[in-house]
Structure formats: structure tokens, C-alpha cells
Amino acid sequence: MALPTPDADALAHSQCLQQRIADEISASGGWMPFARFMELVLYAPGLGYYSGGARKFGAAGDFITAPELTPVFARTLAAQAVQIMALSAPQMLEVGAGSGRLATDLLLELEARDALPTRYFILELSGELRERQQETLAAGAPHLLNRVEWLDRLPERFDGLVLANELLDALPAHLVRWSEGGILERGVGLQENGFCWAERPASGQLLARAQVLAESVPGNNYLSEISLAAAAWTASWADILGRGALLLIDYGFPRREYYHPQRNEGTLMCHYRHHAHPDPFYLPGLQDVTVHVDFTAIAEAGTEAGLDFLGYTSQAAFLFNCGLTGVLARTPSDDARRYLPQANAAQKLISPAEMGELFKVIALGRGIDEPLVGFLSGERSASL
């Protein structure tokens, strides 16, 4: 597949990052865990995909997220936000807010429902994305900008709703091969024309986790991912969250589907200018690198750390439970110019062939004493 060619400045940017990674590989004896490689290509200061200056989201970027697709997503999600804040505290924290589109649309909808949070925190490590979020909010909801505060790190304590849309898939993951000769970690080495794959025996925490998962892995010579970072991030909220909930939306599977016989090469995928391909060595720093989420691992990490499990379902079921039909009905169906684009975008959010089934929603929390509206029908915790 032919991928678009970057301009000279973008290519030079990528070459700088490649040299940065190559130097670290050389200094480490010629080998780097893939999780470290993924961390650098996404987050290396000033050079990584999310910390550099390239446009990521929307038609001009590399992929389109649900909030970029239509404001219907945020308007529907607001029903769950209202309930969680009413049961905990009137504040929200969005982790990894992308372009700021979700924050803007969500705040406007909460204002319309007379349920604005006193504070809307955004945890964003990318200076470029933080600037874009500020621009989006200033253009779309300037009168609400004073309620928004950007954070550089996780708070020590928090009550309210913590929201993360497509965050977990971008946290660094290890690549593991279960083989007849043992459990191997796939990493990155150097060859004459760039990076190459290289495997070593797994060790430490990764080996321990891979041994536990061996019962779930079908057959020998099976390659997949283990995201220790996603599990650790989830567990860390047990020390932070007082009364409230984590609401995590991402693409992935429960464990028995994640480690499926037909997925014997894993779920690693890259996104560049709306092209999806499996080569993480292509133009480091200019493309997104992701893995699907093992939602069983997320549920285990949260509950073992002391959080309560509050629900798990598909994105389609969650949006229907939160009133998607009513949100669409606000626009008269005979107003085709306005209604049809919204209806078509909503169909992508809920269609099993689009985002409706692949994307899941999971909630973990503390002190929430009634069922969450987003999981009242179609709850799938039994599949975890």
C-alpha cells in the first residue's frame, strides 16, 4: 500500500526522532523493548507523535475520533456525566483531550442541561495539543473557558467524573511471543537501513504477567500485546479517587476475544493520513501507533487496586442507554440538511460494522451507590 509522502520538514522531524531512538538502542546494548519504542515515537519531548506539532485529529489529520465525527457523541455522553457528578462532585477531569472538541461540546450540553461542572480539568502533556484545545474551547464556548483548567500531572485526590476517550490504546504496550521455546519479548534492534525486530526471553513483571496469560493464549508461536502501562494507569486511580467514577471509552475486547486464535499476530496498528497499516517503523513521530485494549485486564487492575466495578458494554448500547435517540430527535427529520448528516454520523457511532461494537465503555469508581444509566441495558460484565 502506497502511503502519502511527507514534506521535507516533516521528514526531517522524523529523522531526528529516529536518530534519538537509535542512539538509545545503541547505548542499551543494541536492543529496546517495544514498549519503550512506542513511548518514544508517541511522547518523546518535542519529537513524538503526541508531543510534536503535527495535526492528528479530523479530516486534515491521521484519524477521526467519535467527538470529531459529530457533537451527538458528547451530547449523548452528557447524560452519564450528569448522573456521575450528581452522585459524587460537580467536577470533571478529561485525560488526553485531543483537539478539545469533546470538552467543548460536552460543556455546552451540560450548560443546556443546567448541570455545568464547577471545574473542568484537562490533563494534557502535549503543549501543542493544549494550545489547540484552548483554541477550540475559545472558539466554541468562550464563555465557559474560565471553568477549564489544564493539569500537568494526575491530582493527588479527586472527586467527580474522570473521562478518557481513546487514551488506553495509546499507552505503551509490550509485545510478547508465546512459543515452544518459552516466552519471548519482541523488541527493536538496529540494522543497516533502520530498525528491525529482535526477540529476547521475557523477564521480570512482564514474564510473570505473560505466564498468567498463557492459559488464555491459543497454541504456540502466538504474538500479542500486554499493556502493563494501561493496567498501572487504571490502578493508580485507587489512590486518587475519593467519590466518583472513571469512564473509559476505547476499542478492544474482553480477554477471551483479545487472545483469539485468528489474532495470532496481535492488534498493533498504525494510522497515517487516514491509512491504517501494521508497520511501526514507518516515519516515527509522524504516525499514531496503537494497540487494542484488553478490557479484562483493565477491570482486574481497577478492582484489585480497590475500585468498584460499575459497568461494561459496547459503545452502541451505552449511547442508546444515554438517550441517543432523543438527542437525534431534537433536529426535525424533515429538515434534511441538518438531520441527515447527524443521523449518518450517529450511525457510524452505533453500527456493528463501524464503531458501535469494536468500541467499548467501562466504568470503575468508588462511592457510587446506584446503577449507572449508560449500563442499564446490554451490560456485558459476564464476558470479562
N, C-alpha and C positions, 0 to 999 in steps of 0.2 A: 504494500500500500504506500503510495506516494504521499508524504506529509508536506504541509506548506513550509517554504523556506523562510527562515527569519532574516530580518535585515542585519546589516553589519554590526550595529550597536548591540543588538540582542545576542548575536553570535559571539561577540567579544565578551559580553557579560557571562555567557555560558562557559566560555573558555577559561575565564578567571576562576569560576567555581570548580571546573574540572581540575585545574591545577591545585586549588586548595584541597580538594579531596585526595588527589594523587599524592600530594606531599604528606598528608596524614596517613595514607595507606603505607607509604614507604617508611615513615617514622614508626609505624606499628609492626614492622616485620613483613610487610607485603600482603597483609590481609585485613579486612574490615568487616565486622558484622553488617548484614544488610540493614538492620535497624538503625545503625549509625549512619550509613549511607543515605537512607531515607530521611533521617533527621537533618542531614546537611543539605540535601537537594531541596528540601522544603523550607528549612528555617535558618540556614547559615546567615548570620547578620549581614544585611546589605546585598546578599547574593542569592539566597534561597528563594524558591518559588513564592512563598508567602511573605518573605521579608524584603524582596526586591520590589521593583516598581512596575512590573508588567500587569496589565489588566487581566483579571482572572474570570470575572463573572459576566454573564449576559451574552448578547449576540456578538459583541466585539472581543469576548474573552475565549476561554477554553471549554467552558461548560455552563449549563444553566441550572440553577437550583430552584426548588419549589417557590421560594419567595420572589425570585426574579421572574418566574413564569407568570405569576398572577397575584394580585393583592388578596384574592379569595382565600389563599392559604393562610395568611395572617389573620384575616377577618374571622375565619372559622376557628383557628387555634385560640383566638381570644377567649372563647367560652371556657376552655380549660384553664387559661391563665386567671380568669376572674375567680373561678372556684378555688384554685390553689391559694391565691393571695387572700381570699376571704377566710380560708381555714388556717392561715399562717400569719403572714405580714404583708402589707401593701407595697412590696418592692420586688423587682426582678433583676436577675443577672444573666445576661446573654454571653456565652463563651464562644468566641470566634464568630463575630457578627457579619463577616463577609463584606458586602458593599454597603450595609446599613439599611437595605431595603426592608428586611423583616422587622427591624426595630421601628422604622418609620411607620409602616403600615399597621403594626401591632399597637403602637401608641395612639395612632389616630382612631383605631377601632375601640380601644379601651376608653378613650375620651368620649366617643359616641355612646358607649355603654355606661358612662358615668362611673368608671372603675379604674381611673388612672392610678398607676403606682406613684408613691411619693418620690421614689428614686428608681431610675432605670440604669443599672450599671452595665458596662460593656468591658469584658476582659479581652483585650486585643494587643498582641505583642508586636504586630507589624505596624510600623509607623506610617507606611504608605496606605494600608487599609484603614487605619484610624483616621487619616485625613479624608479618605473617600467616604467613610461613614459619617463624619462631621458634615461634609458637603451634601450628602444625601438627606440627612436629617434637616439641615438648614434650608434646603430647597423644598422638602416635602412637608415638614412640620416645624417651621421655625419657632412657633410659639411654645413648643414643647421641649426645645433644645436645652432649656435650663434644668430640666428634670434628669438629663442624661449625664453620667459621669463615667469616664474611662479609667480602668484599673490596669496596673502593670503586673499584678500577681493575684493569686487567689486570696480572698479575705480570710482572716483568722476565724471569724464567725459570721454566719449569715442565716437570716430567716426570710422565707418567701419562696419565689419560684426561680429555679436555675434552669435555663433553657440552652440547649445546644443542638443546632441543626447541621448535620453533616460535619461534625467535628471528629468523632471517633475514628472514622475511616482514614483520616489524615494524620493520626498519631503513629509514630514509628512502630513497625512490626518486624519481628524476626522471621526468617524463612527457615523451615525445618524439613528435612527429608527422613522419613522413617524407612529404613532399608534392612535387608537381611543382615548386613554387617554392623548394624547399630543405628543410633540416632545421630544424624549429621546436621550441622548448622551450615546453611548456604550463605556465603559472604561474597565480598567483592575483592578481586585482586587486580593486578596490572598486567597488561600485555603491550606489545609494541604500538598498537593502534588505539589504545584506550583501556577501558575497564573490561573485566571478564568475571565470570562466575568461578568461585572456588569454594570447596566444602571442607569443613573440619569437624571432628567429633564435637557434638554439643556438650556443654558443661554447665555447672552451677544451677542457678534458678531456672534457666531455660531448659536444661536437661530434665530437671525434676518435673517441670510442667509438661514436657513432651512425653515423659514416661507415664504420667497420669492419663494423658490424652491418647496413649497408644491403643487403649481398648476401643476408642471411637474411630480410629483410623482403619479403613478397609484395605487389607492386603499389604504387600511390600512395595518398596520404591515409590512411596506416596509423598508428594511435595505439597506443603501448605504453609500457612502462617500461624504464628502465635503472637498476639499483641499484648506483651507484658505491660506496655505503657498505658493502653486503654483500660486494662483492669486496675492498674495502680491509680490512675486518674479518678476512676469511679470510686474506688475505696477511700481515697483521700477526703471525700466529702463527708464521710462518717465523723471526722474530727471537726468539720466546719459547720455542717447543717444543724441548726437548733430545731426549728419547727418549719417545715416546708417540704419541697419536692424537687428532685431532678427530673426533667423531661427531656429525653434524648431521642432524637429522630435521625435515622440513618439507614443505609442499605446494608443488608446482611441476612443472616439465617440463625435459627437455633442450631445447636452443636451437631445434632444428628443429620441435619441438612448441609451444614457447613463442610463437614468432612464426609462428603458423598463420594461414592466410587467414581462418578463421572467428573468430579472436580479434582482429579489426581495431579493437576499442575497448579493448584491453588487459585486464588482470586485476584492476584496482583494485576492492577490495570493502571494505565497512564492516559492522561487527557491533554491533548494539544490541539487548539483551534478547532474544537468540536470533532476531533478524530480520537477514537479510543483504540489503544494498541498496548501490547504487553512489554515493551522494551524500556526499562527504567534508565538505561544508559543513554538514551537519545536526548540530546540537548539539556543536560542537567541545569536546573534553575529556571527553565522556560516552560516546563510542563508539570502538571499535577501528577503525583504518584500516590495511589490509594490501595487499600485492601478492604474487603468486606468485613463486617462486624460479626463476631461470634457473640450473639446476644445471651447465650447461656453463660459465657464467661463474664459478661457484664453483670448479669443477675447474681451470679455466685460471688463476684468480687464485692458488690454492694452489700448483700445480705450477710456475708461472712464478716464484713467490717462493722456491722451493726445497724445498717439501714433497713427499713421495711420495704418489702416488695409491694408495689402499688398497682402494677398492671403491665401487660404486654400485648400488643396487637398489631395488625397491619396498618399502614397509613390510611388506606381506604376506609377501614372500619372506624379508625379514630376520627377521621374527618366527618364521616356520616354521624357518628355519635355526638360530635361537637356542633352539629347543625349546618352542615354544608348546604343542604337543600334550601334551608331558609335564607342563607346568605345569598345564594344564587337568585332566589325569588325576589330579592329587593329590586332587581332590574327586570322590568316587564319583558316577557318573552317576545312580545310583538315589536319591541324596539331592537330589531335585528342587529343594527350597527353596534350597539353596546352589549347586547345579551350574547350573541354568538361567540365573540372572542373569549368572554368569561367562561361560557359553557365548554368551549373546546379546551381551554386551559385546565379547567376543573376535571375534564375527562382524563387528561394526562396524569393528574394527581391521583386518580382513583382506579384507573384501568389496570387490570392484572398484567396487561402486556406492556404497560409503561411504568409508572412509579407506585401504583396502588398496592401491589403485592411484594415487590422487592424491598421497598422501604418499610421499616417497622418503627414502632414507637414503644419505648419502655419508660416506666416511671418508678423511681425509688425515692424514699423520703423518711421523714420522722415526724410524729405528732399529727399526722393527717388521719382524722377519725371518721371519715365517710368515704364511700366509693367514689372514684374519680369519673367524671362524666365521659371522658374520652374512651373508657374501657368498659362501659356498661353492657355493650353488645359485642360479640365476636372476640372476647378475651381469649388469649392463646397461651396462658402460662403453662398449661399442661404440655405444650410442645417443647418447652425448655428442658 
